Amino acid sequence: MMRWLVCCCVLWSSLLLAAETTSAAAPASPTTETQAAANEVVPAGDPAISAATDTTSAASSATPTEPAASAAEATEQDPEYLTQQQDWQQHPDARQFGQDWVLLHKSEQSYQAGIAIFLPEWQQTASLLPLSQALSRQGFDCVILLPTPQQQTINPGDEKQQEAINKQLERWSSRLASVDENLNASGGHRLLLAQGSSAVWLGQLLNADKINKPDAVILLNAFYPDKQANLLQATQLSSSILPVLDLYQAERSNWLTQAAQQRQIAVKRATKLNWRQQTINDLADSPERIKGWLTTLGWK
């Protein structure tokens, strides 16, 4: 009897030891929450993902942007500028003045009334072709410069972009000097016509005395989408002694209307008498308006 009890105790101890060993060796079964975390496909709107995205976005926004000054560098390497330049080279009226391409409409009269130099708005050159041809019939040699995208991307009224502004002004000055060197015009008057943002840059050029002064200036829908830039242009041109014809399409845009009003106020304050501001329905109206205005100036 005693031997049987000892055997039972030994057997029972062995079973308990085996059970403990197996429990210690086997990995713990994951809880339901752990399994879900390991295999979960998190939806796009999950806060964890959103938080990560926000952090990345914040890091991106914190990355310093390229200085504005670099926008004026290497205009000739700008893809948009190069594409437009290639298009111009195919135009029958295209001429190369130094490194620049222009459109040239020579006077169709036996006399030469002078030179008319056009400074177009970016991507609006085609709108000035009829006016250039009309002025060539009035006796002008007309030159249309190739616009650049930088005239819109650099704010001429922003002091923080002064380095870029100076580079852009030097570029404008060089291009206008190239026209004088290559056109070989003899006699007549010098007329500058500036469209859109080009007109704001023209005010800067004249104020800085960086170009040969024209005999008269014509503004065509002149504005830049910045109040300070437009105010600067109004002040600069209204203080000039040059006669100015200011043509704009009423209700074309709020910026244009506001800029025209700023010029009107500046002219009254400066008591500038040789400034005429007129509204037009379309640029097609401008040749006759210009012809009548030049007659009042005594130009043939």
GUZA-991447 format. One record per residue (C-alpha): residue number from 1; x, z negated, y negated. Coordinates in steps of 0.02 Angstrom, whole numbers. Example, Ala and Ser with C-alpha at 12.3 -4.5 7.8 and 13.67 -1.06 7.14 Angstrom:
+------+--------+--------+--------+
: resi :   east :     up :  north :
+------+--------+--------+--------+
:    1 :    615 :   -390 :    225 :
:    2 :    684 :   -357 :     53 :
+------+--------+--------+--------+
This chain:
+------+--------+--------+--------+
: resi :   east :     up :  north :
+------+--------+--------+--------+
:    1 :      0 :      0 :      0 :
:    2 :    140 :    -45 :   -117 :
:    3 :    230 :    120 :    -80 :
:    4 :     71 :    218 :   -121 :
:    5 :     54 :    132 :   -291 :
:    6 :    236 :    168 :   -335 :
:    7 :    214 :    353 :   -292 :
:    8 :     58 :    364 :   -403 :
:    9 :    150 :    286 :   -550 :
:   10 :    298 :    406 :   -532 :
:   11 :    181 :    556 :   -522 :
:   12 :     81 :    500 :   -673 :
:   13 :    240 :    475 :   -777 :
:   14 :    303 :    649 :   -731 :
:   15 :    140 :    730 :   -787 :
:   16 :    145 :    640 :   -956 :
:   17 :    327 :    692 :   -987 :
:   18 :    288 :    874 :   -946 :
:   19 :    140 :    877 :  -1066 :
:   20 :    244 :    809 :  -1210 :
:   21 :    384 :    933 :  -1179 :
:   22 :    263 :   1081 :  -1181 :
:   23 :    180 :   1020 :  -1341 :
:   24 :    346 :   1004 :  -1431 :
:   25 :    408 :   1178 :  -1378 :
:   26 :    250 :   1275 :  -1423 :
:   27 :    235 :   1335 :  -1608 :
:   28 :     95 :   1261 :  -1708 :
:   29 :    -58 :   1375 :  -1715 :
:   30 :    -89 :   1438 :  -1893 :
:   31 :   -241 :   1372 :  -1979 :
:   32 :   -377 :   1490 :  -2030 :
:   33 :   -316 :   1483 :  -2211 :
:   34 :   -136 :   1523 :  -2159 :
:   35 :   -192 :   1672 :  -2056 :
:   36 :   -293 :   1737 :  -2200 :
:   37 :   -146 :   1721 :  -2320 :
:   38 :    -32 :   1814 :  -2202 :
:   39 :   -149 :   1961 :  -2171 :
:   40 :   -251 :   1968 :  -2332 :
:   41 :   -267 :   2131 :  -2431 :
:   42 :   -286 :   2067 :  -2608 :
:   43 :   -410 :   2167 :  -2712 :
:   44 :   -349 :   2247 :  -2874 :
:   45 :   -447 :   2124 :  -2980 :
:   46 :   -371 :   1970 :  -2901 :
:   47 :   -307 :   1848 :  -3033 :
:   48 :   -137 :   1839 :  -2948 :
:   49 :   -114 :   2025 :  -2963 :
:   50 :   -185 :   2026 :  -3138 :
:   51 :    -65 :   1890 :  -3190 :
:   52 :     82 :   1987 :  -3121 :
:   53 :     23 :   2142 :  -3209 :
:   54 :      4 :   2049 :  -3372 :
:   55 :    180 :   1981 :  -3356 :
:   56 :    249 :   2154 :  -3325 :
:   57 :    150 :   2222 :  -3469 :
:   58 :    212 :   2084 :  -3582 :
:   59 :    390 :   2119 :  -3529 :
:   60 :    367 :   2302 :  -3567 :
:   61 :    294 :   2266 :  -3738 :
:   62 :    439 :   2151 :  -3773 :
:   63 :    562 :   2290 :  -3740 :
:   64 :    632 :   2348 :  -3907 :
:   65 :    568 :   2518 :  -3959 :
:   66 :    684 :   2656 :  -4013 :
:   67 :    732 :   2639 :  -4197 :
:   68 :    637 :   2753 :  -4314 :
:   69 :    800 :   2824 :  -4378 :
:   70 :    830 :   2913 :  -4213 :
:   71 :    669 :   3013 :  -4237 :
:   72 :    754 :   3115 :  -4373 :
:   73 :    908 :   3152 :  -4270 :
:   74 :    936 :   3317 :  -4181 :
:   75 :    779 :   3404 :  -4241 :
:   76 :    845 :   3563 :  -4161 :
:   77 :    841 :   3478 :  -3991 :
:   78 :    660 :   3424 :  -4002 :
:   79 :    564 :   3514 :  -3862 :
:   80 :    413 :   3549 :  -3974 :
:   81 :    524 :   3615 :  -4112 :
:   82 :    620 :   3727 :  -3991 :
:   83 :    459 :   3795 :  -3917 :
:   84 :    391 :   3837 :  -4088 :
:   85 :    556 :   3913 :  -4141 :
:   86 :    555 :   4027 :  -3988 :
:   87 :    377 :   4080 :  -4030 :
:   88 :    427 :   4121 :  -4209 :
:   89 :    571 :   4229 :  -4151 :
:   90 :    445 :   4347 :  -4072 :
:   91 :    349 :   4369 :  -4236 :
:   92 :    380 :   4536 :  -4323 :
:   93 :    406 :   4449 :  -4490 :
:   94 :    534 :   4326 :  -4421 :
:   95 :    706 :   4315 :  -4502 :
:   96 :    853 :   4200 :  -4471 :
:   97 :    921 :   4109 :  -4623 :
:   98 :   1077 :   4020 :  -4564 :
:   99 :   1023 :   3911 :  -4418 :
:  100 :    840 :   3917 :  -4465 :
:  101 :    703 :   4040 :  -4427 :
:  102 :    577 :   4086 :  -4562 :
:  103 :    436 :   4209 :  -4589 :
:  104 :    467 :   4331 :  -4732 :
:  105 :    340 :   4435 :  -4827 :
:  106 :    425 :   4541 :  -4959 :
:  107 :    339 :   4589 :  -5121 :
:  108 :    225 :   4739 :  -5105 :
:  109 :    237 :   4777 :  -5290 :
:  110 :    365 :   4878 :  -5386 :
:  111 :    404 :   4720 :  -5484 :
:  112 :    453 :   4548 :  -5422 :
:  113 :    347 :   4405 :  -5483 :
:  114 :    468 :   4282 :  -5401 :
:  115 :    490 :   4181 :  -5243 :
:  116 :    353 :   4082 :  -5156 :
:  117 :    420 :   3957 :  -5029 :
:  118 :    294 :   3882 :  -4908 :
:  119 :    316 :   3711 :  -4827 :
:  120 :    182 :   3707 :  -4691 :
:  121 :    104 :   3561 :  -4602 :
:  122 :    162 :   3539 :  -4423 :
:  123 :     68 :   3658 :  -4306 :
:  124 :    -32 :   3734 :  -4449 :
:  125 :     82 :   3877 :  -4498 :
:  126 :    -42 :   4011 :  -4445 :
:  127 :   -166 :   3949 :  -4576 :
:  128 :    -42 :   3998 :  -4714 :
:  129 :     -6 :   4175 :  -4657 :
:  130 :   -153 :   4254 :  -4752 :
:  131 :   -103 :   4163 :  -4912 :
:  132 :     78 :   4218 :  -4894 :
:  133 :     25 :   4399 :  -4871 :
:  134 :    -93 :   4386 :  -5020 :
:  135 :     46 :   4321 :  -5133 :
:  136 :    162 :   4460 :  -5074 :
:  137 :     28 :   4582 :  -5136 :
:  138 :     38 :   4491 :  -5303 :
:  139 :    224 :   4528 :  -5313 :
:  140 :    304 :   4374 :  -5232 :
:  141 :    436 :   4370 :  -5097 :
:  142 :    359 :   4240 :  -4982 :
:  143 :    458 :   4132 :  -4861 :
:  144 :    374 :   4015 :  -4737 :
:  145 :    489 :   3879 :  -4668 :
:  146 :    473 :   3816 :  -4492 :
:  147 :    392 :   3642 :  -4495 :
:  148 :    458 :   3498 :  -4390 :
:  149 :    364 :   3362 :  -4294 :
:  150 :    470 :   3231 :  -4383 :
:  151 :    378 :   3261 :  -4547 :
:  152 :    228 :   3177 :  -4466 :
:  153 :    313 :   3047 :  -4357 :
:  154 :    422 :   2977 :  -4496 :
:  155 :    324 :   2890 :  -4634 :
:  156 :    399 :   2938 :  -4802 :
:  157 :    318 :   2786 :  -4882 :
:  158 :    388 :   2657 :  -4761 :
:  159 :    543 :   2569 :  -4828 :
:  160 :    584 :   2507 :  -4653 :
:  161 :    616 :   2687 :  -4602 :
:  162 :    732 :   2723 :  -4748 :
:  163 :    876 :   2783 :  -4641 :
:  164 :    764 :   2907 :  -4551 :
:  165 :    686 :   2959 :  -4717 :
:  166 :    856 :   2997 :  -4792 :
:  167 :    904 :   3104 :  -4643 :
:  168 :    741 :   3199 :  -4654 :
:  169 :    765 :   3229 :  -4840 :
:  170 :    940 :   3296 :  -4809 :
:  171 :    868 :   3412 :  -4677 :
:  172 :    735 :   3477 :  -4798 :
:  173 :    866 :   3500 :  -4935 :
:  174 :    981 :   3597 :  -4820 :
:  175 :    842 :   3713 :  -4763 :
:  176 :    785 :   3751 :  -4940 :
:  177 :    964 :   3785 :  -4992 :
:  178 :    978 :   3907 :  -4847 :
:  179 :    829 :   4004 :  -4916 :
:  180 :    916 :   4022 :  -5084 :
:  181 :   1077 :   4079 :  -5001 :
:  182 :    995 :   4210 :  -4891 :
:  183 :    851 :   4280 :  -4994 :
:  184 :    956 :   4349 :  -5137 :
:  185 :    808 :   4349 :  -5254 :
:  186 :    833 :   4418 :  -5428 :
:  187 :    722 :   4366 :  -5572 :
:  188 :    546 :   4301 :  -5574 :
:  189 :    478 :   4127 :  -5549 :
:  190 :    505 :   4000 :  -5412 :
:  191 :    348 :   3932 :  -5332 :
:  192 :    338 :   3795 :  -5200 :
:  193 :    182 :   3776 :  -5094 :
:  194 :    168 :   3621 :  -4984 :
:  195 :     34 :   3587 :  -4854 :
:  196 :    -20 :   3421 :  -4779 :
:  197 :    122 :   3298 :  -4748 :
:  198 :    248 :   3423 :  -4817 :
:  199 :    177 :   3390 :  -4990 :
:  200 :    220 :   3206 :  -4976 :
:  201 :    398 :   3250 :  -4926 :
:  202 :    408 :   3372 :  -5071 :
:  203 :    370 :   3230 :  -5192 :
:  204 :    518 :   3135 :  -5119 :
:  205 :    632 :   3287 :  -5131 :
:  206 :    589 :   3320 :  -5313 :
:  207 :    604 :   3137 :  -5360 :
:  208 :    776 :   3124 :  -5277 :
:  209 :    832 :   3286 :  -5361 :
:  210 :    889 :   3355 :  -5194 :
:  211 :    828 :   3534 :  -5216 :
:  212 :    828 :   3672 :  -5345 :
:  213 :    681 :   3634 :  -5457 :
:  214 :    536 :   3756 :  -5444 :
:  215 :    441 :   3822 :  -5594 :
:  216 :    276 :   3762 :  -5521 :
:  217 :    205 :   3670 :  -5370 :
:  218 :     48 :   3703 :  -5268 :
:  219 :    -23 :   3570 :  -5153 :
:  220 :   -133 :   3622 :  -5007 :
:  221 :   -234 :   3484 :  -4923 :
:  222 :    -94 :   3364 :  -4966 :
:  223 :    -96 :   3196 :  -4878 :
:  224 :     -5 :   3084 :  -4756 :
:  225 :   -105 :   2960 :  -4649 :
:  226 :    -38 :   2811 :  -4743 :
:  227 :   -100 :   2740 :  -4908 :
:  228 :     72 :   2690 :  -4972 :
:  229 :    146 :   2861 :  -4936 :
:  230 :      4 :   2947 :  -5029 :
:  231 :     20 :   2828 :  -5176 :
:  232 :    206 :   2862 :  -5184 :
:  233 :    176 :   3049 :  -5188 :
:  234 :     43 :   3033 :  -5323 :
:  235 :    159 :   2929 :  -5432 :
:  236 :    309 :   3044 :  -5408 :
:  237 :    219 :   3208 :  -5442 :
:  238 :    114 :   3143 :  -5586 :
:  239 :    273 :   3088 :  -5676 :
:  240 :    352 :   3259 :  -5653 :
:  241 :    353 :   3388 :  -5793 :
:  242 :    312 :   3527 :  -5670 :
:  243 :    142 :   3610 :  -5676 :
:  244 :     42 :   3571 :  -5519 :
:  245 :   -108 :   3652 :  -5439 :
:  246 :   -191 :   3531 :  -5318 :
:  247 :   -309 :   3620 :  -5196 :
:  248 :   -397 :   3524 :  -5060 :
:  249 :   -547 :   3542 :  -4946 :
:  250 :   -673 :   3407 :  -4988 :
:  251 :   -736 :   3301 :  -4843 :
:  252 :   -607 :   3375 :  -4725 :
:  253 :   -544 :   3200 :  -4685 :
:  254 :   -554 :   3027 :  -4760 :
:  255 :   -365 :   3021 :  -4781 :
:  256 :   -366 :   3184 :  -4879 :
:  257 :   -508 :   3127 :  -4992 :
:  258 :   -422 :   2961 :  -5025 :
:  259 :   -255 :   3045 :  -5062 :
:  260 :   -338 :   3166 :  -5184 :
:  261 :   -419 :   3020 :  -5274 :
:  262 :   -253 :   2929 :  -5285 :
:  263 :   -173 :   3083 :  -5365 :
:  264 :   -317 :   3101 :  -5488 :
:  265 :   -297 :   2920 :  -5544 :
:  266 :   -108 :   2936 :  -5558 :
:  267 :   -124 :   3095 :  -5664 :
:  268 :   -245 :   3010 :  -5785 :
:  269 :   -130 :   2861 :  -5803 :
:  270 :     18 :   2974 :  -5836 :
:  271 :    -86 :   3085 :  -5954 :
:  272 :    -14 :   3236 :  -5864 :
:  273 :    -95 :   3389 :  -5943 :
:  274 :    -23 :   3527 :  -5833 :
:  275 :   -107 :   3468 :  -5674 :
:  276 :   -261 :   3554 :  -5606 :
:  277 :   -355 :   3483 :  -5458 :
:  278 :   -488 :   3589 :  -5374 :
:  279 :   -589 :   3580 :  -5214 :
:  280 :   -601 :   3731 :  -5101 :
:  281 :   -712 :   3770 :  -4953 :
:  282 :   -573 :   3851 :  -4854 :
:  283 :   -392 :   3902 :  -4874 :
:  284 :   -457 :   4080 :  -4886 :
:  285 :   -516 :   4033 :  -5062 :
:  286 :   -341 :   3987 :  -5119 :
:  287 :   -268 :   4160 :  -5163 :
:  288 :   -392 :   4189 :  -5304 :
:  289 :   -378 :   4010 :  -5365 :
:  290 :   -189 :   4027 :  -5369 :
:  291 :   -195 :   4195 :  -5456 :
:  292 :   -307 :   4127 :  -5594 :
:  293 :   -199 :   3972 :  -5616 :
:  294 :    -36 :   4072 :  -5628 :
:  295 :   -119 :   4180 :  -5761 :
:  296 :   -152 :   4024 :  -5866 :
:  297 :     34 :   3983 :  -5849 :
:  298 :     77 :   4154 :  -5919 :
:  299 :    146 :   4221 :  -5755 :
:  300 :    115 :   4405 :  -5723 :
+------+--------+--------+--------+
